[in-house]
């Protein structure tokens, strides 16, 4: 009888009094794509770290080919054929592709024999079905190509279990499709592929089986043909989310908050014109490279426009810095919360009050910590930030809760206009529903919102109107009630222009 290539049997992992995993069991078979889904904080990351030897289990058994093993570290896991690639690839930018592939090799002579190195690298790259020059320097590779290099590196070490953790979160649609094909190709070659993604459509496209985890526990494992998206979501969050894709009535009011006329930034974008009403949600849609974020940066004063006009609350403005925009009542949630949105080592309280620190100073210029904590507690409860201690470093929170902390920071500013750049990127479906509700609540209270999103279902659900960009040009604005995936994608890809020309 064939044994699972890897098995976690009744694995428990505790950190102090907190149980990250409780009696977790999962079996991985060769030649399959096994998807693992769950909310942020469900225990997926802890599972990966146990499978790859980063964490020892508190109790339970790890088995390879049916035999118990002890993984003393990542190298021990790699020696047994278990490795992982992550959302952010780890390549050496100054080395070429072939050198990156064999950087972990300990075989004698591979560095000296350059021709043999290139030949073996080319064979590995071709084996996963892509075309890539093995002499290219890694610093010039796209994210998808960097991940392909990491996969080839794993194959060079005779990988048997390849864990792909949110591999397409930062990729364009084309790059994501290419990576999914690689996952399927590897499974057909006998590798056990563990695929972790918040994009449920990817799961249904490539997975053979799906395991749902919640609160550190195994909920279910089923063949993909026995799974529905509704059932999967209900198991992930422990409740139905009927309203996730549902549209709600617009809260737009007659008062105009923002008018943009023929806005442009040289060699970046041009011809952008729209207005935004109080209580309205305007979504910006488009493919990667459409320059939607650049428009947001121009409005917020980070990269000011070179021509065109912005009228804000009835006055022409020209913000030359974020501070000018903030002082005017505009806030911007960056798409990269780790680099630009939050101070990750600082605690939750400090992050929430960071943009409005002057309000928490005493007459003598000292920081009023009690007032800070009281404000943070209000937002913790209001936004359902899941933590019992607002003194924790924000980096200890799940992605969804980090997003809420960043939102709390800007809501504390009491802005009239909030720009959300990819507000649900990299967070689970339950947290997405909560963030959607918070954006709608902001609009219902009279705030004007601009939502930049690559998630088309999100755009269709949220947008009172949808502005579509393509390669730095505005393709049109569609009323949310008239928008469909077809007409938005037709504009985003330029197909609508081609139809009109014909």
Secondary structure as GFF3:
##gff-version 3
##sequence-region A 1 502
A	DSSP	beta_strand	6	15	.	.	.	ID=ss1
A	DSSP	beta_strand	18	28	.	.	.	ID=ss2
A	DSSP	beta_strand	33	37	.	.	.	ID=ss3
A	DSSP	alpha_helix	44	51	.	.	.	ID=ss4
A	DSSP	beta_strand	59	64	.	.	.	ID=ss5
A	DSSP	beta_strand	67	69	.	.	.	ID=ss6
A	DSSP	alpha_helix	74	79	.	.	.	ID=ss7
A	DSSP	beta_strand	82	85	.	.	.	ID=ss8
A	DSSP	alpha_helix	97	101	.	.	.	ID=ss9
A	DSSP	alpha_helix	114	127	.	.	.	ID=ss10
A	DSSP	three_ten_helix	138	140	.	.	.	ID=ss11
A	DSSP	alpha_helix	143	156	.	.	.	ID=ss12
A	DSSP	beta_strand	161	165	.	.	.	ID=ss13
A	DSSP	alpha_helix	173	188	.	.	.	ID=ss14
A	DSSP	beta_strand	192	196	.	.	.	ID=ss15
A	DSSP	alpha_helix	200	206	.	.	.	ID=ss16
A	DSSP	beta_strand	209	214	.	.	.	ID=ss17
A	DSSP	beta_strand	217	223	.	.	.	ID=ss18
A	DSSP	three_ten_helix	224	226	.	.	.	ID=ss19
A	DSSP	alpha_helix	229	237	.	.	.	ID=ss20
A	DSSP	beta_strand	256	265	.	.	.	ID=ss21
A	DSSP	beta_strand	269	277	.	.	.	ID=ss22
A	DSSP	beta_strand	281	285	.	.	.	ID=ss23
A	DSSP	alpha_helix	292	299	.	.	.	ID=ss24
A	DSSP	beta_strand	307	312	.	.	.	ID=ss25
A	DSSP	beta_strand	315	317	.	.	.	ID=ss26
A	DSSP	alpha_helix	322	327	.	.	.	ID=ss27
A	DSSP	beta_strand	330	333	.	.	.	ID=ss28
A	DSSP	pi_helix	337	341	.	.	.	ID=ss29
A	DSSP	alpha_helix	348	353	.	.	.	ID=ss30
A	DSSP	three_ten_helix	354	360	.	.	.	ID=ss31
A	DSSP	alpha_helix	369	382	.	.	.	ID=ss32
A	DSSP	three_ten_helix	394	396	.	.	.	ID=ss33
A	DSSP	alpha_helix	399	411	.	.	.	ID=ss34
A	DSSP	beta_strand	417	421	.	.	.	ID=ss35
A	DSSP	alpha_helix	429	444	.	.	.	ID=ss36
A	DSSP	beta_strand	448	452	.	.	.	ID=ss37
A	DSSP	alpha_helix	456	462	.	.	.	ID=ss38
A	DSSP	beta_strand	465	470	.	.	.	ID=ss39
A	DSSP	beta_strand	473	479	.	.	.	ID=ss40
A	DSSP	alpha_helix	485	492	.	.	.	ID=ss41
A	DSSP	alpha_helix	495	501	.	.	.	ID=ss42
###
